[in-house]
Amino acid sequence: MQRSVRLNSFELVARDINDVDVELLHALSISVRWPHRPKDWDLLRRAGHGIVAVDGIGRVFGSAMWFPHGDDFATIGLVITTPRAQAQGGGRWLMEQVLEQCGDRNLALNATHPAYPLYISLGFTSEAIDYMRQGQVPQTLPPMPALDGELSDLPSDRLGDITALDARAFGTNRARLLALLSEGASISTLSRAGEVVGYSMCREFGRGYVIGPIVARSDQDAVHLTAVHLKKLAGQFARVDTRERDGAFAEFLQQSGLGIAETVTTMSKGRRFLNRESNEPWVYGLAGHALS
Ligand SMILES: CC(C)(COP(=O)(O)OP(=O)(O)OC[C@H]1O[C@@H](n2cnc3c(N)ncnc32)[C@H](O)[C@@H]1OP(=O)(O)O)[C@@H](O)C(=O)NCCC(=O)NCCS
């Protein structure tokens, strides 16, 4: 694989993403109007692997990351080419190297509109639309369905209570990622008859807070697992990434001030990623775009 590429007059080489200053990554994401703070990049770098395209004086022109879950699955994200170097093969070059690093793993990602043709050409297929919903949380939340069960806070040293449930919903055990995300996050669980049937995390991200993952068995449960965080975020900026197009959960988010800001397409390569079964737990809210 070619480890250097020429974009405009810039001769770029691939470097490990951990070798560059986080402020350069922050500048890169700002260049494409993404909300990531340096702290968000730090967390993502701890969660996964990646490369950057840099020039001879260390300027960063592009990035691509992958996040392994278990031995046979990974998600891909943070694929960025800075605007002045786009449409010259840089995105494809970054992706080809990440695919090589991922080896035989089954893959999933959430494609923005500009990236969609690139992923199609690399053999990814579409599975679902993901709605990025965000906005300022109102002082009063809309009416909610009756709560069936008991909501509790989960201390971060009790993640074992939700790992198996999460794996059933996500399709792969991602205990390591959950442990990283839980640092500084509030975690809520919903229990019925002593069994944990759903959970949600809320953490600082970008312009405010992201609520996700949200794992639940029904729209009603997902509403309560989201509302428990929204109640504490009145007046603040919050985001939920969800594949629910309509139904009680989507309506609740809409009425809670979280309108659709953007859509992306969930795509996979290898085994199918999204396998929803009735009465089984389901990922109502994503951990993040890059993390799926
Ligand atoms: C998506 C993105 C990474 C593509 O990077 P890039 O360096 O421009 O990509 P490439 O030049 O390698 O082009 C890849 C493919 O995209 C398509 N493409 C790129 N620029 C295009 C343009 N201006 N018009 C139409 N298609 C275009 C082409 O299909 C191209 O395929 P080709 O190699 O057969 O021509 C870049 O646009 C970007 O950073 N966008 C903002 C952040 C983002 O959305 N990231 C994706 C996250 S999933």
The ligand as an SDF file (V2000), in Angstrom:
LIG
                    3D

 48 50  0  0  0  0  0  0  0  0999 V2000
  -15.9290   12.3710    2.8700 C   0  0  0  0  0  0  0  0  0  0  0  0
  -14.5050   12.8250    2.7180 C   0  0  0  0  0  0  0  0  0  0  0  0
  -13.6590   12.1900    3.7970 C   0  0  0  0  0  0  0  0  0  0  0  0
  -14.0010   12.3960    1.3430 C   0  0  0  0  0  0  0  0  0  0  0  0
  -12.6440   12.7600    1.2980 O   0  0  0  0  0  0  0  0  0  0  0  0
  -11.9240   13.0930   -0.0980 P   0  0  0  0  0  0  0  0  0  0  0  0
  -10.4660   13.2150    0.1900 O   0  0  0  0  0  0  0  0  0  0  0  0
  -12.5930   14.2340   -0.7480 O   0  0  0  0  0  0  0  0  0  0  0  0
  -12.2240   11.7350   -0.8870 O   0  0  0  0  0  0  0  0  0  0  0  0
  -11.6170   11.2400   -2.2680 P   0  0  0  0  0  0  0  0  0  0  0  0
  -11.0040   12.3920   -3.0210 O   0  0  0  0  0  0  0  0  0  0  0  0
  -10.7580   10.0650   -1.9740 O   0  0  0  0  0  0  0  0  0  0  0  0
  -12.9110   10.7770   -3.0500 O   0  0  0  0  0  0  0  0  0  0  0  0
  -13.5590    9.5880   -2.7070 C   0  0  0  0  0  0  0  0  0  0  0  0
  -14.8260    9.4410   -3.5030 C   0  0  0  0  0  0  0  0  0  0  0  0
  -15.7470   10.4220   -3.0620 O   0  0  0  0  0  0  0  0  0  0  0  0
  -16.4480   10.9520   -4.1720 C   0  0  0  0  0  0  0  0  0  0  0  0
  -16.1820   12.3740   -4.2500 N   0  0  0  0  0  0  0  0  0  0  0  0
  -15.1800   13.0460   -3.6290 C   0  0  0  0  0  0  0  0  0  0  0  0
  -15.2870   14.3410   -3.8980 N   0  0  0  0  0  0  0  0  0  0  0  0
  -16.3310   14.5010   -4.6960 C   0  0  0  0  0  0  0  0  0  0  0  0
  -16.9400   15.6080   -5.2910 C   0  0  0  0  0  0  0  0  0  0  0  0
  -16.4790   16.8560   -5.1230 N   0  0  0  0  0  0  0  0  0  0  0  0
  -18.0340   15.4100   -6.0400 N   0  0  0  0  0  0  0  0  0  0  0  0
  -18.5240   14.1650   -6.2140 C   0  0  0  0  0  0  0  0  0  0  0  0
  -17.9910   13.0670   -5.6530 N   0  0  0  0  0  0  0  0  0  0  0  0
  -16.9180   13.2390   -4.9110 C   0  0  0  0  0  0  0  0  0  0  0  0
  -16.0280   10.2150   -5.3660 C   0  0  0  0  0  0  0  0  0  0  0  0
  -16.9300    9.1290   -5.5050 O   0  0  0  0  0  0  0  0  0  0  0  0
  -14.6820    9.6870   -4.9910 C   0  0  0  0  0  0  0  0  0  0  0  0
  -14.4910    8.4780   -5.6400 O   0  0  0  0  0  0  0  0  0  0  0  0
  -13.4100    8.3290   -6.8360 P   0  0  0  0  0  0  0  0  0  0  0  0
  -12.1040    8.0600   -6.1400 O   0  0  0  0  0  0  0  0  0  0  0  0
  -13.8910    7.1560   -7.6020 O   0  0  0  0  0  0  0  0  0  0  0  0
  -13.3940    9.5950   -7.6030 O   0  0  0  0  0  0  0  0  0  0  0  0
  -14.4250   14.3790    2.8060 C   0  0  0  0  0  0  0  0  0  0  0  0
  -15.3420   14.9320    1.8930 O   0  0  0  0  0  0  0  0  0  0  0  0
  -14.7080   14.9430    4.1820 C   0  0  0  0  0  0  0  0  0  0  0  0
  -13.8370   15.0030    5.0380 O   0  0  0  0  0  0  0  0  0  0  0  0
  -15.9540   15.3850    4.3970 N   0  0  0  0  0  0  0  0  0  0  0  0
  -16.3620   15.9730    5.6660 C   0  0  0  0  0  0  0  0  0  0  0  0
  -16.3020   14.9660    6.8000 C   0  0  0  0  0  0  0  0  0  0  0  0
  -17.1000   13.7290    6.4900 C   0  0  0  0  0  0  0  0  0  0  0  0
  -18.2430   13.7860    6.0990 O   0  0  0  0  0  0  0  0  0  0  0  0
  -16.4740   12.5700    6.7060 N   0  0  0  0  0  0  0  0  0  0  0  0
  -17.0520   11.2750    6.4640 C   0  0  0  0  0  0  0  0  0  0  0  0
  -17.4750   10.6560    7.7340 C   0  0  0  0  0  0  0  0  0  0  0  0
  -18.3750    9.1610    7.4660 S   0  0  0  0  0  0  0  0  0  0  0  0
  1  2  1  0
  2  3  1  0
  2  4  1  0
  2 36  1  0
  4  5  1  0
  5  6  1  0
  6  7  2  0
  6  8  1  0
  6  9  1  0
  9 10  1  0
 10 11  2  0
 10 12  1  0
 10 13  1  0
 13 14  1  0
 14 15  1  0
 15 16  1  0
 15 30  1  0
 16 17  1  0
 17 18  1  0
 17 28  1  0
 18 19  1  0
 18 27  1  0
 19 20  2  0
 20 21  1  0
 21 22  1  0
 21 27  2  0
 22 23  1  0
 22 24  2  0
 24 25  1  0
 25 26  2  0
 26 27  1  0
 28 29  1  0
 28 30  1  0
 30 31  1  0
 31 32  1  0
 32 33  2  0
 32 34  1  0
 32 35  1  0
 36 37  1  0
 36 38  1  0
 38 39  2  0
 38 40  1  0
 40 41  1  0
 41 42  1  0
 42 43  1  0
 43 44  2  0
 43 45  1  0
 45 46  1  0
 46 47  1  0
 47 48  1  0
M  END
$$$$
